[in-house]
Amino acid sequence: MDDKDFLDLKYTKLNRPTIASNHLHRQRLLDRLDQQRYRPLTLVSAPAGYGKTTLVSCWLEACDSPSGWVSLDQGDNDLRTFVSYFIAAVESMVPGAFRKTQTLIKAPDLPPMVNLASVLLNELDLIEPPCIMALDDYYLIEETMVHDLLTEILKHPPQSLHLVIATRHDPPLPIFRYRAAGQISEIRTRDLSFSKAEAKVFLQNLLAKPVDDTMVAALNKKSEGWVT
């Protein structure tokens, strides 16, 4: 962005989390994310500790498309602030992509949300090459206008952008409509839960020795595949 300090943005929030050296590479989920990337939205929704952030970060690290990231927090429950972080993340890949949107959010009074969404959408549509935008911890967003903004963008999604939302519970977006239109890819608790094979590999890596299949099965059943 041209004027980085006008909203005192924390640019560390745009850093994608690093992957630990002992991370379990979950190829079945990475392949699924890749295969459904043509859809405008990927929703990764599960309770805490199921590896949502790690999965998305791992995918983006290996992905052949440029990507942006925002680690959301309670302070982003403001339309101006949310849009500022959103465009800052995209501009980390495509500098100067949002000159008109920046002008609007720097004004003393924001325009109506629909107008802001239209300008943002038009500038997103001009981005090349196509990119992926990840919004992590979206469950912390309670501001209705932020949800409405994303809903407006996803009504006519730009071909240049694939949006990823990682959250502990489903956001108030018209998810059923996206399903009916084939516009959404979903990764949920049942998908993120460790299979017996994944649990075995994880435990062997953790303990640095072979583990008994019976013990793995019992532990996986007791934990219900909960990654943490």
C-alpha positions in Angstrom: 0.0 0.0 0.0 1.2 3.6 -0.7 0.5 4.9 2.8 1.2 2.0 5.2 0.8 4.0 8.4 -2.6 5.5 7.8 -4.4 2.8 9.8 -1.4 1.6 11.8 -1.6 -1.9 10.2 0.3 -4.7 11.8 2.1 -6.2 8.8 3.1 -9.3 10.7 -0.5 -10.4 10.4 0.2 -10.9 6.7 2.9 -13.5 7.3 1.8 -17.0 6.6 2.6 -19.3 9.5 5.7 -21.4 9.0 5.5 -25.2 8.9 7.2 -27.2 11.7 9.9 -29.7 10.6 7.9 -32.6 12.1 4.7 -31.7 10.3 2.7 -34.6 9.0 2.3 -34.0 5.3 -1.4 -34.8 4.6 -1.4 -35.4 0.8 -5.0 -36.5 0.6 -6.2 -33.1 1.8 -3.6 -31.2 -0.2 -4.7 -33.0 -3.4 -8.3 -32.2 -2.6 -7.6 -28.5 -2.1 -5.7 -28.5 -5.5 -8.4 -30.3 -7.3 -11.1 -27.9 -6.2 -9.2 -24.7 -6.6 -11.3 -23.7 -9.6 -14.2 -23.0 -7.2 -14.3 -19.4 -5.8 -14.3 -20.4 -2.1 -12.7 -23.0 0.1 -14.1 -23.3 3.6 -12.0 -25.1 6.2 -14.3 -25.3 9.3 -13.5 -27.3 12.5 -13.0 -26.8 16.2 -9.7 -25.7 17.7 -6.8 -28.2 17.4 -7.7 -29.9 14.1 -4.9 -28.4 12.1 -6.8 -25.9 9.9 -4.1 -23.2 9.9 -1.3 -25.8 9.4 -3.1 -27.4 6.5 -3.8 -24.2 4.6 -0.3 -22.9 5.2 1.2 -26.2 4.0 -1.0 -26.1 0.9 0.0 -22.5 0.0 3.7 -23.2 0.6 3.5 -26.0 -2.0 1.0 -24.2 -4.3 2.1 -22.9 -7.7 -0.1 -19.8 -7.4 0.9 -16.6 -5.5 -1.0 -16.3 -2.2 -1.8 -13.8 0.5 -2.6 -14.3 4.1 -4.3 -12.4 7.0 -4.4 -13.7 10.5 -7.6 -12.1 11.8 -8.3 -10.9 15.3 -10.9 -9.1 17.3 -9.6 -5.7 16.1 -10.7 -6.5 12.5 -14.4 -6.2 13.4 -14.5 -2.9 11.4 -15.1 -2.7 7.7 -12.4 -0.2 7.0 -9.8 -2.2 9.0 -10.8 -5.5 7.4 -10.6 -4.1 3.9 -7.3 -2.5 4.6 -5.7 -5.8 5.7 -7.4 -7.6 2.8 -6.0 -5.4 0.1 -2.6 -5.1 1.9 -2.3 -8.9 1.7 -3.2 -9.0 -2.0 -0.9 -6.0 -2.8 2.0 -8.0 -1.3 1.6 -10.1 -4.5 0.3 -7.4 -6.8 1.6 -3.9 -5.8 -0.6 -1.0 -6.6 -3.7 -3.1 -7.4 -6.2 -1.2 -5.3 -5.8 2.5 -6.0 -9.5 3.2 -6.1 -10.3 1.1 -3.1 -7.6 2.8 -1.1 -9.0 6.2 -1.9 -12.4 5.1 -0.6 -11.1 3.6 2.7 -8.9 6.6 3.3 -11.9 9.0 3.1 -13.4 10.3 6.3 -16.7 8.5 5.6 -16.9 5.1 3.9 -19.3 4.8 1.0 -22.2 2.3 1.3 -20.9 -1.3 1.6 -22.3 -2.3 -1.8 -20.4 0.6 -3.5 -17.2 -0.3 -1.7 -17.7 -4.0 -2.7 -18.2 -3.1 -6.4 -15.0 -1.0 -6.6 -13.0 -3.7 -4.7 -14.5 -6.4 -7.0 -13.7 -4.6 -10.2 -10.0 -4.1 -9.1 -9.8 -7.8 -8.0 -11.0 -8.8 -11.5 -8.0 -7.0 -13.1 -5.4 -8.9 -11.1 -3.0 -11.2 -12.9 -1.9 -13.9 -12.4 -4.7 -15.6 -10.4 -4.0 -15.8 -6.7 -5.2 -17.3 -3.5 -6.3 -15.2 -0.5 -6.5 -16.9 3.0 -8.4 -15.5 5.9 -7.4 -17.3 9.1 -9.4 -17.3 12.3 -12.5 -15.9 10.6 -14.6 -17.0 13.5 -13.4 -13.9 15.3 -15.3 -11.7 12.9 -18.7 -10.6 14.1 -19.2 -7.4 12.2 -22.2 -7.9 9.8 -20.8 -5.5 7.2 -17.7 -7.6 6.8 -19.8 -10.7 6.2 -22.0 -8.7 3.8 -18.9 -7.5 1.9 -17.7 -11.1 1.3 -21.2 -12.2 0.3 -21.4 -9.4 -2.2 -18.0 -10.3 -3.7 -18.9 -14.0 -3.9 -22.2 -13.2 -5.8 -20.0 -12.5 -8.9 -16.6 -13.8 -7.9 -13.6 -12.7 -9.9 -11.8 -15.4 -11.8 -8.5 -14.0 -10.5 -9.1 -14.8 -6.8 -9.6 -18.0 -4.9 -10.7 -17.2 -1.3 -9.9 -19.5 1.6 -11.6 -19.1 5.0 -10.3 -21.0 8.0 -12.7 -20.9 11.0 -13.9 -22.7 14.1 -17.5 -22.5 13.0 -19.3 -21.7 9.8 -19.5 -17.9 9.0 -22.9 -16.3 8.3 -22.5 -16.6 4.5 -25.0 -18.2 2.2 -23.2 -21.6 2.2 -26.1 -23.6 1.0 -26.4 -21.4 -2.0 -22.7 -21.8 -2.8 -23.1 -25.6 -2.5 -26.1 -25.6 -4.9 -24.1 -23.6 -7.4 -20.9 -25.7 -7.0 -19.0 -22.6 -5.8 -17.5 -24.0 -2.6 -15.0 -26.6 -1.5 -15.4 -27.7 2.2 -12.9 -29.3 4.5 -14.5 -30.2 7.8 -13.8 -32.0 11.1 -14.3 -35.4 9.7 -11.8 -34.6 6.9 -9.2 -33.1 9.2 -9.4 -36.0 11.7 -6.4 -38.3 11.6 -7.0 -41.6 9.9 -5.4 -44.7 11.5 -2.6 -44.6 9.0 -1.9 -40.9 9.6 -2.0 -41.4 13.4 0.5 -44.2 13.1 2.9 -42.1 11.1 2.5 -39.2 13.4 3.2 -41.3 16.5 6.2 -43.0 14.9 7.7 -39.7 14.0 7.0 -38.3 17.5 8.4 -41.3 19.4 11.1 -42.1 16.9 10.3 -45.8 17.0 7.7 -48.2 15.6 4.3 -48.3 17.3 1.9 -51.1 17.8 -1.2 -51.0 15.5 -3.5 -51.9 18.4 -2.3 -49.0 20.4 -2.7 -46.6 17.5 -6.2 -47.8 16.8 -7.2 -47.4 20.5 -5.6 -44.0 20.8 -7.2 -42.8 17.5 -10.6 -44.0 18.6 -10.3 -42.3 22.0 -9.2 -39.0 20.5 -11.7 -39.3 17.6 -8.8 -38.3 15.3 -8.3 -35.0 17.1 -4.9 -33.8 15.8 -3.8 -31.8 18.9 
